[in-house]
Amino acid sequence: MPEEILDCLIVGAGPAGLTAATYLARFRRHILLADAGASRARWIPASHNCPGFPFGVAGNELLARFRLQAQAYGVPGVRTRITQLDRHAEGFTASDGERRWHARTVMLATGVVDRLPTLEGVEDAIASGTVRLCAVCDAYEARDDVIGVLGPADSAVGHAAFLRTFSRHVCVLPTDDTALDEGLQRRATDGGVQLWPAPRRLELVDGVCQAHFADGRRLRLETLYPVLGADAQSGLAAALGARMDDEGALVVDDHLQTSVPGIYAIGDVVSALNQISVAVGHAAIAATAVHRRLPPNHC
């Protein structure tokens, strides 16, 4: 018997992938949702800027609600990591190294992986809000804290200046040796932030982060924002020649299609603002575009 061909294979089950799956299931399309179980949303202790949750919502609770909604429309899923994507005349073949799936279109909701600081107990620190990964998401919750921004000095100064909206006590902890650069010092002063030397080490002490410096000084930080970058999980599309930006995120058109026809990308893997509301919007646009490009499925 011929192998079945999916209308769309969705890779990744964060807010973007689950929303796209719900849309396509409601469009009565033959789909499969493949997920490795590592959505970035799981890190969120409580999101207070997610529409519809005025009192905040934890990332895992939000994901559970998205999954429940998708399951209500019979979205089939498989827990696996897709490691290869090939293109052929009828569409695409995806593989996890053991199994294969054929699809007319593919939607990548594979996200990014944050680069985390060297800090024992960093996952617990994220869960408690001592270490925060997205100033756009949650800087309001860190208002009036002593905030540290850890990263390459040039980018950290810019992030620190943004955080001055929320606190008058914002410090830059560079990870490089440019802290004494006069231009950076001037930018820091103009932005109202303190430029410290590179810390020798970081540790968690009584629920806060403490930075240790070579001269013996210590700095107590109620909130630490690492701005070390993130690795976009764009390899599946990149292997087929998809266009990417300088950070490795996928570049898409107005319908969220990559430069490879038939491959769509949504959420954080796309060159855009990394927010749940943006990811959900991506999913709605891309799922509708996929439905319209596929052969009619009249009942």
C-alpha positions in Angstrom: 0.0 0.0 0.0 1.3 3.5 -0.7 2.5 5.5 2.4 0.1 8.1 3.6 0.8 11.7 2.9 0.0 14.3 5.5 -1.4 17.7 4.6 1.0 19.2 7.1 3.6 18.1 9.5 3.9 20.5 12.4 7.2 20.3 14.3 7.2 21.7 17.8 4.3 21.9 20.3 4.8 25.2 22.1 2.1 27.9 21.9 2.8 28.4 18.1 2.7 24.7 17.1 -0.3 23.9 19.2 -2.3 26.8 17.9 -1.4 25.9 14.3 -2.5 22.3 15.0 -5.8 23.5 16.3 -6.5 25.7 13.3 -5.6 23.0 10.8 -7.6 20.4 12.6 -10.6 22.7 12.5 -9.9 23.1 8.8 -10.3 19.3 8.7 -6.8 18.8 7.5 -4.8 15.6 7.8 -1.9 16.6 10.2 0.6 15.3 12.7 2.2 17.2 15.5 5.7 16.1 16.3 7.2 17.3 19.6 10.4 16.7 21.6 8.9 18.2 24.8 11.2 21.1 25.2 9.1 24.2 24.6 10.7 27.4 25.8 7.3 28.3 27.4 7.9 25.7 30.1 10.5 28.0 31.7 7.9 30.7 32.5 7.1 30.9 36.2 4.1 33.2 35.5 3.3 35.3 32.5 1.4 38.5 33.2 1.2 39.8 29.6 -0.5 36.8 28.0 -3.9 38.0 26.8 -6.8 36.4 28.7 -5.0 35.8 32.0 -5.3 38.9 34.1 -3.8 37.2 37.2 -0.9 35.6 35.3 -0.4 32.0 34.1 2.5 29.6 34.5 4.1 28.3 31.3 3.3 24.7 31.9 -0.3 25.5 32.8 -0.6 27.5 29.6 0.8 24.7 27.5 -1.6 22.3 29.1 -4.5 24.5 28.1 -3.2 24.7 24.5 -2.8 20.9 24.4 -6.3 20.4 25.8 -7.8 22.6 23.1 -5.8 20.8 20.3 -6.9 17.4 21.7 -10.5 18.5 21.6 -10.2 18.5 17.8 -8.4 15.1 17.6 -5.0 16.5 16.8 -2.7 13.4 16.6 0.8 13.8 18.1 4.0 11.9 18.4 6.7 12.5 21.0 10.0 12.6 19.0 12.7 14.8 17.7 12.7 15.3 13.9 16.3 15.2 12.8 16.1 15.3 9.1 13.9 16.9 6.4 14.1 16.0 2.8 12.4 17.6 -0.2 10.8 15.6 -3.1 8.2 16.0 -5.9 5.2 15.5 -3.6 6.4 17.5 -0.7 8.7 16.5 2.2 9.9 13.5 4.1 10.7 13.9 7.8 12.6 11.4 9.9 13.6 11.0 13.5 16.3 8.4 12.6 13.9 5.5 13.0 10.6 6.5 11.5 9.5 8.6 8.5 6.6 10.8 7.7 5.5 12.3 4.4 3.8 15.6 4.1 2.7 18.1 1.5 3.8 21.0 3.7 5.8 21.4 6.9 5.3 24.0 9.6 8.3 24.6 11.9 7.5 25.8 15.4 10.9 24.7 16.8 11.8 27.8 18.8 15.1 28.8 20.2 17.3 27.5 23.0 18.5 30.1 25.4 22.2 30.3 26.3 22.2 30.3 30.1 24.9 31.6 32.5 27.2 29.4 34.4 25.3 29.3 37.7 24.6 26.3 39.9 20.9 25.9 40.3 20.0 28.1 37.3 16.8 26.2 36.5 15.5 26.8 40.1 16.5 30.5 39.8 14.5 30.8 36.6 11.5 29.1 38.3 11.7 31.6 41.2 12.1 34.6 39.0 15.6 35.4 40.2 16.9 34.8 36.7 14.7 36.1 34.0 15.0 35.5 30.2 12.7 38.1 28.7 12.6 41.7 29.7 9.7 42.4 27.4 7.7 39.7 29.1 8.4 40.3 32.8 10.5 43.3 33.6 7.4 44.8 35.1 7.6 42.1 37.8 11.2 43.1 38.5 10.4 46.8 39.0 12.4 48.6 41.6 14.7 45.5 42.0 18.5 45.7 41.8 18.8 44.3 38.3 21.9 42.9 36.7 22.3 42.4 32.9 24.9 39.8 32.0 26.3 39.6 28.5 28.7 41.1 25.9 29.1 44.7 27.1 27.9 46.3 23.8 24.5 44.6 23.8 24.2 44.4 27.6 24.4 48.2 27.9 21.5 48.6 25.5 19.4 46.0 27.4 20.2 47.7 30.6 19.0 51.1 29.3 15.7 49.4 28.3 15.4 48.1 31.9 15.7 51.7 33.3 12.0 52.0 32.6 11.5 49.6 35.5 14.2 50.3 38.0 16.8 53.0 38.9 19.3 50.3 40.0 20.4 48.6 36.8 24.0 47.2 36.5 25.8 45.8 33.5 28.0 42.7 34.1 30.0 42.3 30.9 31.2 38.9 29.8 34.0 40.4 27.7 36.9 42.7 28.4 35.5 45.9 26.9 34.0 47.3 30.1 36.8 50.0 30.3 36.0 51.3 26.7 35.3 55.0 27.0 32.5 54.8 24.5 30.7 52.1 26.5 31.3 54.0 29.7 29.7 57.1 28.1 26.7 55.1 26.8 26.2 53.5 30.2 26.3 56.9 31.9 23.9 58.4 29.4 21.6 55.5 29.9 21.6 55.8 33.7 23.2 52.4 34.3 26.3 51.2 36.1 29.0 49.4 34.2 30.8 46.9 36.3 33.8 44.7 35.5 33.3 41.1 34.3 32.3 39.0 37.3 34.6 36.0 38.2 31.6 33.9 39.2 27.9 34.0 40.1 26.1 32.2 42.9 22.7 32.0 44.4 22.6 33.1 48.0 19.3 33.3 50.0 17.2 33.5 46.9 19.2 36.2 45.1 22.1 36.2 42.8 25.5 37.4 44.0 28.3 38.4 41.6 31.9 38.1 42.8 34.6 40.2 41.3 38.4 39.9 41.0 39.0 42.8 43.4 37.0 41.1 46.2 33.8 43.1 45.7 30.4 41.5 45.7 27.2 42.7 44.1 23.8 41.5 45.3 21.3 41.2 42.5 17.6 40.7 43.1 17.1 39.9 39.4 19.6 38.8 36.7 18.9 39.1 33.0 21.3 37.1 30.9 21.6 38.5 27.4 23.8 35.7 26.1 21.8 35.1 23.0 19.8 32.0 21.9 20.2 29.4 19.3 17.4 29.3 16.8 16.3 25.7 16.0 16.3 26.4 12.3 18.5 23.5 11.1 15.8 21.5 9.4 15.0 24.3 7.0 18.6 25.6 6.7 19.6 22.2 5.4 17.2 22.8 2.5 18.6 26.3 1.8 16.1 28.4 3.7 17.1 32.0 4.2 18.1 33.1 7.7 19.0 36.3 9.4 22.4 37.1 11.1 21.2 35.4 14.3 20.2 32.2 12.5 16.4 32.8 12.7 14.3 32.0 9.7 13.2 34.8 7.4 9.6 34.4 6.2 7.1 36.2 3.9 3.8 37.8 4.9 2.2 34.3 5.0 5.0 32.9 7.3 6.4 30.8 4.4 10.2 30.5 4.3 12.2 30.8 1.1 11.7 27.1 0.6 8.2 26.7 -0.9 6.0 24.6 1.3 8.0 25.1 4.5 6.4 27.5 7.0 7.9 28.8 10.2 6.2 30.3 13.3 7.1 31.5 16.8 10.5 32.1 18.1 12.4 30.4 15.3 11.2 33.3 13.1 13.1 36.6 12.9 10.6 38.6 15.0 9.7 39.6 18.5 9.7 36.5 20.7 6.4 36.7 22.5 3.6 34.2 23.0 1.0 36.6 21.5 3.2 36.9 18.4 3.7 33.2 18.1 -0.1 32.6 18.3 -0.6 35.3 15.6 2.0 33.6 13.4 0.2 30.3 13.8 -3.2 31.7 12.7 -1.7 33.3 9.6 0.4 30.3 8.6 -2.3 27.7 9.2 -4.7 29.6 7.1 -2.2 30.0 4.3 -1.4 26.3 4.4 -5.1 25.4 4.2 -5.6 27.7 1.2 -2.6 26.3 -0.7 -3.6 22.7 -0.3 -6.0 20.9 -2.6 -9.7 21.5 -1.6 -11.0 19.1 1.0 -14.7 19.6 0.3 -17.0 17.3 2.3 
